Amino acid sequence: TNLMSAKYFKSADALGIQRKGAHTDAGAMTILLQDHSPGFRAPGLQVLSTTDKWMDVPVIPNAFVINIGDMMMRWTNDTFLSSMHQVVNVNMDHDRHSVMFFSNPNPDLVIECL
């Protein structure tokens, strides 16, 4: 379990270029707080849909984004699927901040399908 902060610097160049490549989270669950400064609604986080299309995750003030990780997917025998996601460059007039909390069980816990 750990807490991480990411800062994506403002840029009008290279729109659509990946800032954090496509991946799933290895752990159980990730709780993400996106920047919701006044007037700031820049997407950047995208999730891969079941039809293999990248969809923007909206920035909603005072809301969290919850990603199911690979460990939770295994734990639930694929009842809940891990979320393939990425961060892409968007045209922003100021830096973007995100805070992520990666939640994992105790390291000595045996993970078996429920």
PEGIQUI-V653628 format. One record per run of one state. SS is the DSSP state (~ for helix, > for strand, _ for the rest). FROM is the first residue (numbers start at 1). TO is the last residue. If there is no record, write none. Layout:
ss:from:to
SS:FROM:TO
SS:FROM:TO
This chain:
ss:from:to
_:1:1
>:2:8
_:9:17
>:18:23
_:24:28
>:29:34
_:35:44
>:45:48
_:49:53
>:54:56
_:57:64
>:65:68
_:69:69
~:70:75
_:76:84
>:85:88
_:89:95
>:96:103
_:104:114
